[in-house]
């Protein structure tokens, strides 16, 4: 018996250094494809030496009939054209917000606004790096992002179970949107 396989596209977005590549590495069943290059912007270099300039890609087989193709966007505003390209035919977005840096939280909020204006997909926001000493905390970041009127959850991008929970939370949002 032949089973038709359905391929769904998921986008992971957020500011530079929010954990997008790590999210994909944690959940992907294949070695992720990345487009990391040396960071050229001083503000990015302060956070990390290499940064995504086009996309990250991973894959997760949910069962014999469903495969998720997972695409991570670059976090810099100058690559916003990639946000639209990668979001084409996607079923939803998971935004990551770095809880250790106010500018990065603001950048993620701007990315969410951009998606709401130009792309309009169901989404959730995951707050990352809550385990680090410089975190502003889940409540502070959630309250700041609440204006986006979305589901906000904590996430350790290196914990496979938490990444799975984030995926299930987004799927719940997608189903909720379909029922409206």
C-alpha positions as a printed NumPy array, in Angstrom:
array([[  0.   ,   0.   ,   0.   ],
       [  1.35 ,   3.431,  -0.987],
       [  0.916,   6.295,   1.426],
       [  0.856,   9.82 ,   0.087],
       [  3.257,  11.977,   2.027],
       [  2.253,  15.52 ,   2.861],
       [  5.073,  18.056,   3.177],
       [  4.402,  21.123,   5.304],
       [  6.59 ,  24.197,   5.528],
       [  7.344,  25.824,   8.881],
       [  9.276,  29.069,   9.374],
       [ 11.407,  29.932,  12.405],
       [ 12.163,  33.651,  12.723],
       [ 13.372,  36.227,  15.214],
       [ 16.261,  38.544,  15.924],
       [ 19.942,  37.728,  15.486],
       [ 21.165,  35.235,  18.091],
       [ 17.676,  34.31 ,  19.367],
       [ 18.288,  30.58 ,  18.783],
       [ 16.82 ,  29.869,  15.34 ],
       [ 19.702,  27.695,  14.105],
       [ 19.863,  25.882,  17.451],
       [ 16.096,  25.23 ,  17.318],
       [ 16.483,  23.621,  13.895],
       [ 19.58 ,  21.617,  14.943],
       [ 17.693,  20.314,  17.978],
       [ 14.641,  19.011,  16.11 ],
       [ 15.959,  18.118,  12.642],
       [ 16.396,  14.465,  11.718],
       [ 19.001,  15.46 ,   9.123],
       [ 22.152,  17.511,   9.503],
       [ 20.769,  21.019,   9.   ],
       [ 21.769,  23.053,   5.986],
       [ 22.982,  26.469,   7.091],
       [ 24.227,  29.583,   5.333],
       [ 26.374,  31.009,   8.092],
       [ 28.921,  33.633,   7.123],
       [ 31.209,  35.907,   9.092],
       [ 29.19 ,  38.689,  10.684],
       [ 29.943,  42.039,   9.067],
       [ 27.837,  44.343,  11.238],
       [ 29.517,  45.437,  14.506],
       [ 26.314,  44.921,  16.511],
       [ 26.045,  41.321,  15.265],
       [ 29.777,  40.631,  15.803],
       [ 29.332,  41.588,  19.461],
       [ 26.936,  38.634,  19.817],
       [ 28.56 ,  36.015,  17.578],
       [ 31.197,  35.58 ,  14.878],
       [ 29.02 ,  33.765,  12.323],
       [ 25.422,  34.557,  11.377],
       [ 22.742,  33.21 ,   9.015],
       [ 22.609,  35.212,   5.773],
       [ 20.009,  33.326,   3.743],
       [ 18.38 ,  30.417,   5.576],
       [ 18.72 ,  27.358,   7.741],
       [ 16.925,  24.165,   6.761],
       [ 16.011,  21.047,   8.687],
       [ 13.464,  18.278,   8.324],
       [ 11.287,  16.324,  10.746],
       [  9.244,  13.282,   9.779],
       [  6.178,  13.338,  12.025],
       [  4.847,  10.005,  10.745],
       [  4.695,   8.016,   7.491],
       [  2.325,  10.579,   5.979],
       [  3.642,  13.921,   7.28 ],
       [  7.019,  15.654,   6.949],
       [  7.861,  19.137,   8.239],
       [ 10.339,  21.173,   6.229],
       [ 11.705,  23.718,   8.702],
       [ 13.254,  26.967,   7.479],
       [ 15.081,  29.464,   9.661],
       [ 15.237,  33.077,   8.524],
       [ 18.134,  35.475,   8.949],
       [ 17.551,  37.897,  11.82 ],
       [ 18.873,  41.086,  10.262],
       [ 16.359,  43.555,   8.829],
       [ 18.476,  43.905,   5.674],
       [ 17.522,  40.319,   4.81 ],
       [ 13.768,  40.901,   5.147],
       [ 13.29 ,  39.889,   1.512],
       [ 14.23 ,  36.354,   2.627],
       [ 11.44 ,  36.404,   5.225],
       [  8.863,  36.676,   2.455],
       [ 10.574,  34.125,   0.209],
       [ 10.887,  31.549,   2.994],
       [  7.306,  32.123,   4.162],
       [  5.732,  31.379,   0.802],
       [  3.353,  28.399,   1.222],
       [  4.228,  28.009,   4.912],
       [  1.532,  26.937,   7.363],
       [  2.893,  28.95 ,  10.295],
       [  5.753,  30.732,  12.03 ],
       [  7.511,  30.336,  15.355],
       [  9.185,  33.567,  16.442],
       [ 12.044,  33.387,  18.926],
       [ 12.715,  36.286,  21.319],
       [ 16.051,  36.454,  23.178],
       [ 15.195,  37.334,  26.795],
       [ 18.685,  38.668,  27.534],
       [ 18.711,  41.721,  25.29 ],
       [ 16.131,  44.526,  25.082],
       [ 17.226,  45.539,  21.558],
       [ 16.776,  41.954,  20.37 ],
       [ 13.307,  41.763,  21.916],
       [ 12.405,  44.997,  20.115],
       [ 13.85 ,  43.588,  16.875],
       [ 11.732,  40.445,  17.234],
       [  8.662,  42.599,  17.856],
       [  9.453,  44.506,  14.633],
       [  9.861,  41.215,  12.741],
       [  6.473,  40.045,  14.051],
       [  4.952,  43.336,  12.915],
       [  6.536,  42.927,   9.484],
       [  5.094,  39.404,   9.165],
       [  1.651,  40.604,  10.302],
       [  1.712,  43.362,   7.681],
       [  3.248,  41.508,   4.736],
       [  2.773,  37.777,   5.255],
       [ -0.034,  37.006,   7.733],
       [  0.497,  33.456,   9.001],
       [ -0.562,  31.817,  12.272],
       [  2.266,  32.088,  14.796],
       [  3.487,  31.781,  18.351],
       [  6.373,  33.471,  20.146],
       [  8.901,  31.504,  22.18 ],
       [ 11.05 ,  33.323,  24.707],
       [ 14.573,  31.927,  24.758],
       [ 17.638,  32.082,  27.027],
       [ 15.587,  32.217,  30.21 ],
       [ 18.246,  30.065,  31.89 ],
       [ 20.937,  32.734,  31.507],
       [ 21.77 ,  35.107,  34.383],
       [ 21.141,  38.241,  32.288],
       [ 17.574,  37.239,  31.351],
       [ 14.885,  39.862,  31.836],
       [ 12.502,  37.022,  32.678],
       [  9.501,  35.442,  31.035],
       [  6.918,  37.861,  32.493],
       [  8.767,  41.035,  31.471],
       [  9.35 ,  39.846,  27.896],
       [  5.823,  38.402,  27.604],
       [  4.251,  41.648,  28.762],
       [  6.319,  43.611,  26.259],
       [  5.321,  41.282,  23.424],
       [  1.7  ,  40.986,  24.542],
       [  0.752,  43.805,  22.201],
       [  1.2  ,  41.239,  19.434],
       [ -1.794,  39.374,  20.944],
       [ -0.368,  35.926,  20.495],
       [  0.538,  32.814,  22.404],
       [  3.864,  33.251,  24.207],
       [  5.743,  30.28 ,  25.706],
       [  9.162,  29.716,  27.293],
       [ 11.662,  27.687,  25.269],
       [ 15.113,  26.214,  25.743],
       [ 16.128,  25.694,  22.104],
       [ 18.548,  22.893,  23.084],
       [ 15.803,  20.796,  24.73 ],
       [ 14.157,  18.512,  22.155],
       [ 11.019,  18.03 ,  24.277],
       [ 10.52 ,  21.795,  24.641],
       [ 11.03 ,  22.273,  20.889],
       [  8.4  ,  19.57 ,  20.244],
       [  6.047,  21.34 ,  22.652],
       [  6.562,  24.605,  20.735],
       [  5.675,  22.802,  17.495],
       [  2.518,  21.357,  19.056],
       [  1.574,  24.783,  20.419],
       [  1.863,  26.283,  16.939],
       [ -0.2  ,  23.434,  15.458],
       [ -2.883,  24.183,  18.064],
       [ -2.857,  27.843,  16.933],
       [ -3.166,  26.786,  13.287],
       [ -6.124,  24.518,  14.063],
       [ -7.743,  27.28 ,  16.135],
       [ -7.397,  29.698,  13.195],
       [ -8.952,  27.158,  10.821],
       [-11.969,  26.768,  13.098],
       [-12.663,  30.529,  13.17 ]])
